[in-house]
Amino acid sequence: MLPQSVTAACLSLLTLGAIAEDLREAWREVPMPAGIQVVLTELEGPVFADASGRTLYQWPQHKLRNGYSGEAPGVPACYDEVVTVTTGLMSPYPAGIPLPELDSRSSCADLWPPVLADEFAEPLGDWSLVERRDGTRQWAYDEQPLYTSVRDQEPGDTFGGSGRKVDGDSPAIRVPVGPPALLPPGFAVKTTSLGRMITTDRNYAVYALDGEGPGNILCRGACLDRWTPLLAPGLAIAQGDWTIVERAPGQRQWAFHGSPVYTHRLDTHPWSQQGSDEAGWRNVFTQHAPAPPQSFTEQATLAGTVLATAEGKTIYVYRCGEDSQDQLACDHPQDSQVYRLAICGGGDAQRCQERWPYVPAVPGTSGTSRSWRPQWIDPMTGRFTSADSPGAAFVWTYRDRPVYTYDLDRQAGDVHGAGIGEWRGKRNGLAAFWLRDDYMQGIE
């Protein structure tokens, strides 16, 4: 187990959720075409949405092991043809293998309707128009064509995709797109399991010290051997939630919500958050993620801090992306369950339930947020069902996907199920619900 101080110093998702209403991410006003609006979401911050409130997504081109998938700027690649075979973009699987359930398979455009422009639409700012093969015009932002997701049912849903970064082992995912965050130059914001975390523009974590504020700078002397103040240029001015405090005559430091901000010198790579292990120091967020169910706990493990059940068993999420040209996700109960059943039980639904049981919810329990809510699942098919369906299970879901425990995790802090699946679970497999993104390395 990790030292107790590590768990205590890490920002608690359970605690943060309780104050999630305190922060709402601000954004820069940008020109938008008629019918486009900005909606504030729980997990992804401000996003662009259509007139009905449906989140807009892009499918950026992404390098895979054996080629590229996604869309090049200005070139739509999501159409209504049903893809029937693999492409071999993710070795060792060759191209040409038939995809499952072709009789019910959806096309890319079925799941990702393009955001079409009317005949009178004109480009505006970063908004442009790209022509599809049938001659219709599609909106693009920063040259990337835009889509909505059939997984989103209400304004503010972002169930179609996430802004979490991907790597070379992961499919080319769809990502929500929104206006620029209201940040000073040199800063950025990224989606993490704890919320929308502020970083430097080089993706290094930003921290604040409890008790510091204007006229009360505590980090001096030896403290500066480990912590680097993020200084403001001489011509910088306060903006939104950002102000400037004076550390010393002529030395101005950025502050967010009144707290001076720093980087930590032991953070040697962009995923690191070692500074949050020091007592009194915390990461800085524009908004916090909603709280998980109250019965959930946090557990320290040899690989970091995870979300767990009341009994301390690590909670896992399933992720899946097809090795097809359209790189459709396969991790939602409305997607094909063939891939999940293959990983969790060799195709045997009963074995899946024994090895990877769903996290149950007490019937009658309501969701804590749009991100965390209990739903009825048919364990034999893995699909949503109704309460009166024979054998139906009432289980917790995160982002509309069920969460699981692992049978071989015998005691609190075990994470034996992490990375089970293809390419350490990155393409098709299960991952622990890490609360420290430096261990998770942005993968979800």
Secondary structure as the mmCIF struct_conf table of DSSP 4:
data_model
#
loop_
_struct_conf.conf_type_id
_struct_conf.id
_struct_conf.beg_label_comp_id
_struct_conf.beg_label_asym_id
_struct_conf.beg_label_seq_id
_struct_conf.end_label_comp_id
_struct_conf.end_label_asym_id
_struct_conf.end_label_seq_id
HELX_RH_AL_P HELX_RH_AL_P1 GLN A 4 ALA A 9
BEND BEND1 CYS A 10 CYS A 10
HELX_LH_PP_P HELX_LH_PP_P1 LEU A 11 SER A 12
HELX_RH_AL_P HELX_RH_AL_P2 LEU A 13 ALA A 18
TURN_TY1_P TURN_TY1_P1 ILE A 19 ILE A 19
HELX_RH_3T_P HELX_RH_3T_P1 ALA A 20 ASP A 22
STRN STRN1 TRP A 27 TRP A 27
TURN_TY1_P TURN_TY1_P2 ALA A 34 GLY A 35
STRN STRN2 GLN A 37 THR A 41
TURN_TY1_P TURN_TY1_P3 GLU A 42 GLU A 44
STRN STRN3 GLY A 45 ALA A 49
TURN_TY1_P TURN_TY1_P4 ALA A 51 SER A 52
HELX_LH_PP_P HELX_LH_PP_P2 ARG A 54 ARG A 54
STRN STRN4 THR A 55 THR A 55
HELX_LH_PP_P HELX_LH_PP_P3 LEU A 56 LEU A 56
STRN STRN5 TYR A 57 GLN A 58
STRN STRN6 PRO A 60 PRO A 60
STRN STRN7 HIS A 62 LEU A 64
TURN_TY1_P TURN_TY1_P5 ARG A 65 ASN A 66
STRN STRN8 GLY A 67 SER A 69
BEND BEND2 GLY A 70 GLY A 70
STRN STRN9 GLU A 71 GLU A 71
TURN_TY1_P TURN_TY1_P6 PRO A 73 GLY A 74
BEND BEND3 ASP A 80 ASP A 80
HELX_LH_PP_P HELX_LH_PP_P4 GLU A 81 VAL A 83
STRN STRN10 VAL A 85 VAL A 85
BEND BEND4 MET A 90 MET A 90
TURN_TY1_P TURN_TY1_P7 SER A 91 PRO A 92
BEND BEND5 TYR A 93 TYR A 93
HELX_LH_PP_P HELX_LH_PP_P5 PRO A 94 PRO A 94
TURN_TY1_P TURN_TY1_P8 ALA A 95 GLY A 96
HELX_LH_PP_P HELX_LH_PP_P6 ILE A 97 ILE A 97
STRN STRN11 PRO A 98 PRO A 98
HELX_LH_PP_P HELX_LH_PP_P7 LEU A 99 LEU A 99
BEND BEND6 PRO A 100 PRO A 100
TURN_TY1_P TURN_TY1_P9 LEU A 102 SER A 104
HELX_LH_PP_P HELX_LH_PP_P8 ARG A 105 SER A 107
HELX_RH_AL_P HELX_RH_AL_P3 CYS A 108 LEU A 111
BEND BEND7 TRP A 112 TRP A 112
STRN STRN12 PRO A 114 PRO A 114
STRN STRN13 LEU A 116 LEU A 116
TURN_TY1_P TURN_TY1_P10 GLU A 119 PHE A 120
STRN STRN14 LEU A 124 LEU A 124
TURN_TY1_P TURN_TY1_P11 GLY A 125 ASP A 126
STRN STRN15 TRP A 127 GLU A 131
TURN_TY1_P TURN_TY1_P12 ARG A 133 ASP A 134
BEND BEND8 GLY A 135 GLY A 135
STRN STRN16 ARG A 137 TYR A 141
TURN_TY1_P TURN_TY1_P13 ASP A 142 GLU A 143
STRN STRN17 GLN A 144 PRO A 145
STRN STRN18 TYR A 147 TYR A 147
TURN_TY1_P TURN_TY1_P14 VAL A 150 ARG A 151
BEND BEND9 GLU A 154 GLU A 154
TURN_TY1_P TURN_TY1_P15 PRO A 155 GLY A 156
BEND BEND10 GLY A 160 GLY A 160
TURN_TY1_P TURN_TY1_P16 GLY A 168 ASP A 169
BEND BEND11 SER A 170 SER A 170
STRN STRN19 VAL A 175 PRO A 176
HELX_LH_PP_P HELX_LH_PP_P9 PRO A 179 PRO A 180
STRN STRN20 ALA A 181 ALA A 181
TURN_TY1_P TURN_TY1_P17 PRO A 185 GLY A 186
STRN STRN21 PHE A 187 THR A 192
TURN_TY1_P TURN_TY1_P18 SER A 193 LEU A 194
STRN STRN22 GLY A 195 THR A 200
TURN_TY1_P TURN_TY1_P19 ASP A 201 ARG A 202
STRN STRN23 ALA A 205 ALA A 205
STRN STRN24 TYR A 207 LEU A 209
TURN_TY1_P TURN_TY1_P20 ASP A 210 GLY A 211
STRN STRN25 GLY A 213 GLY A 213
TURN_TY1_P TURN_TY1_P21 PRO A 214 GLY A 215
STRN STRN26 ASN A 216 ASN A 216
HELX_RH_3T_P HELX_RH_3T_P2 GLY A 221 ASP A 225
TURN_TY1_P TURN_TY1_P22 ARG A 226 ARG A 226
STRN STRN27 TRP A 227 PRO A 229
STRN STRN28 LEU A 231 LEU A 231
HELX_LH_PP_P HELX_LH_PP_P10 ALA A 232 PRO A 233
TURN_TY1_P TURN_TY1_P23 GLY A 234 LEU A 235
STRN STRN29 GLN A 239 GLN A 239
TURN_TY1_P TURN_TY1_P24 GLY A 240 ASP A 241
STRN STRN30 TRP A 242 ALA A 248
TURN_TY1_P TURN_TY1_P25 PRO A 249 GLY A 250
STRN STRN31 GLN A 251 PHE A 256
TURN_TY1_P TURN_TY1_P26 HIS A 257 GLY A 258
STRN STRN32 SER A 259 HIS A 264
TURN_TY1_P TURN_TY1_P27 ARG A 265 LEU A 266
BEND BEND12 HIS A 269 HIS A 269
TURN_TY1_P TURN_TY1_P28 PRO A 270 TRP A 271
HELX_RH_3T_P HELX_RH_3T_P3 GLN A 274 ASP A 277
BEND BEND13 GLU A 278 GLU A 278
TURN_TY1_P TURN_TY1_P29 ALA A 279 GLY A 280
STRN STRN33 TRP A 281 ASN A 283
STRN STRN34 PHE A 285 HIS A 288
HELX_LH_PP_P HELX_LH_PP_P11 ALA A 289 ALA A 291
TURN_TY1_P TURN_TY1_P30 GLN A 294 SER A 295
STRN STRN35 THR A 297 THR A 301
TURN_TY1_P TURN_TY1_P31 LEU A 302 ALA A 303
STRN STRN36 GLY A 304 ALA A 308
TURN_TY1_P TURN_TY1_P32 ALA A 310 GLU A 311
HELX_LH_PP_P HELX_LH_PP_P12 LYS A 313 LYS A 313
STRN STRN37 THR A 314 THR A 314
HELX_LH_PP_P HELX_LH_PP_P13 ILE A 315 ILE A 315
STRN STRN38 TYR A 316 CYS A 320
STRN STRN39 GLY A 321 GLY A 321
BEND BEND14 ASP A 323 SER A 324
TURN_TY1_P TURN_TY1_P33 GLN A 325 ASP A 326
STRN STRN40 ALA A 329 ALA A 329
BEND BEND15 HIS A 332 HIS A 332
TURN_TY1_P TURN_TY1_P34 PRO A 333 GLN A 334
BEND BEND16 ASP A 335 ASP A 335
BEND BEND17 GLN A 337 GLN A 337
HELX_RH_AL_P HELX_RH_AL_P4 VAL A 338 GLY A 345
TURN_TY1_P TURN_TY1_P35 GLY A 346 GLY A 347
HELX_RH_AL_P HELX_RH_AL_P5 ALA A 349 ARG A 355
BEND BEND18 TRP A 356 TRP A 356
STRN STRN41 TYR A 358 TYR A 358
STRN STRN42 PRO A 360 PRO A 360
TURN_TY1_P TURN_TY1_P36 PRO A 363 GLY A 364
HELX_LH_PP_P HELX_LH_PP_P14 THR A 365 GLY A 367
BEND BEND19 THR A 368 SER A 371
STRN STRN43 TRP A 372 ASP A 378
TURN_TY1_P TURN_TY1_P37 PRO A 379 GLY A 382
STRN STRN44 ARG A 383 PHE A 384
TURN_TY1_P TURN_TY1_P38 ALA A 387 ASP A 388
BEND BEND20 SER A 389 SER A 389
TURN_TY1_P TURN_TY1_P39 PRO A 390 GLY A 391
STRN STRN45 ALA A 393 TYR A 398
TURN_TY1_P TURN_TY1_P40 ARG A 399 ASP A 400
STRN STRN46 ARG A 401 TYR A 404
TURN_TY1_P TURN_TY1_P41 ASP A 407 LEU A 408
BEND BEND21 GLN A 411 GLN A 411
TURN_TY1_P TURN_TY1_P42 ALA A 412 GLY A 413
TURN_TY1_P TURN_TY1_P43 HIS A 416 GLY A 419
STRN STRN47 ILE A 420 GLU A 422
TURN_TY1_P TURN_TY1_P44 TRP A 423 LYS A 426
BEND BEND22 ARG A 427 ARG A 427
STRN STRN48 ASN A 428 ALA A 432
STRN STRN49 TRP A 434 TRP A 434
BEND BEND23 LEU A 435 LEU A 435
HELX_RH_AL_P HELX_RH_AL_P6 ASP A 437 MET A 440
TURN_TY1_P TURN_TY1_P45 GLN A 441 GLY A 442
#
